[in-house]
Amino acid sequence: MNEALAGLQFPVSVTVVAFDTCFPVEYHAAGTLYADGGVLIQYPFLPADGQDGDEDPEDPSAAAIDISYIVLPDGKEVMRSDGIWHEVAEPPAA
């Protein structure tokens, strides 16, 4: 297990952070991190506090976001590109 995840009691609530691909807007969604590195995202993503989310919904590019990292309960940021976590469609089987 990666050092960033050491000591966590799974499952763990995290914040999933994404950025609009066309506008300088940060979005957040709640997520659950499981011991296997899977993150179940609870959509929708909403503009972060203080961010302007008034893009034109008719603009197809306005729907494109880049999921970038998760924030652990202790505030540590774990980048998606680190390969430590991945998005899953459902929780792991018990």
N, C-alpha and C positions, 0 to 999 in steps of 0.2 A: 504494500500500500504506500502511496506517496506521502511524503513528510507533511505536506499541507493538510492532509486528511487524517493524520495520526491523532488518536485520542478522541475522535468524534464518536458519539453514540448515535448510530443510524437507526431509522432514517432521520435526516437533518433538514430543517427548513432553511432555505437559501433565497437570496434575491438573484434573479436572472437579469442581466443587463444587456440591452441591445441598442444599436444605433440605427437611425434612419440612413438609408444608403444615399439619399439625395439632399437631405436637409440636416442641419446641425442640431438634431434633437435626440436626446437620450430617453430610452424607454425602460421600464421595469416590469417584471412579472414575478409572482411568487413561484417558488419551485420546491421540490423535495429531492434531496440527494440521498441515494441508496448506497449501501456498502460496495456494490459492484461498479460504482462510478456513474450509474445511470441517474439522470435528472429528469423528473417528470415536471413539465412546465404547466402551470395553471394559467392558461390564456384568459383574457387578452393582455397584451402588453399595453401599459398606459404611460403617458409622458411622465418623466421624473419630476419631482417637485421643482417648481420654478421654470420648467421647460414649456415652450410654446408648441402645442400639438395641433395647430390650426391649418395643417396642410390641406390642400384640396382633395377630398375623398374620391373625386372623379378622375384624378390624375393617377394612372396605373403605377407610376413610380412611387407614389406615396405609400403604397402597401409593402414596399420592400424594406426589410430590416436585416441587420447583421447581428446575430446573437454572438456576443463577444466574451463574456465572462460571468462567473457567479461570485456572489459575496457570501462568505461563510458567516456563521453567527458571531465569530470573534472579529469580524471586519476584514479578514484576509480575502484578497481577490485572487481567483484561480481562473486563468485564461483558458478559453476553449481550445486554443491552439497548443496548449501544453499537453493535451491528450490524456488528462487525468479524469475528465468527465465527458459524458456524451448525452445527448437528448434521447429520451425513450418515450414511447407512446403509451406505456402502461407500467405499473409497478412490477418488480420481479415477482415470480411465483414464490409463495411462502414455503 
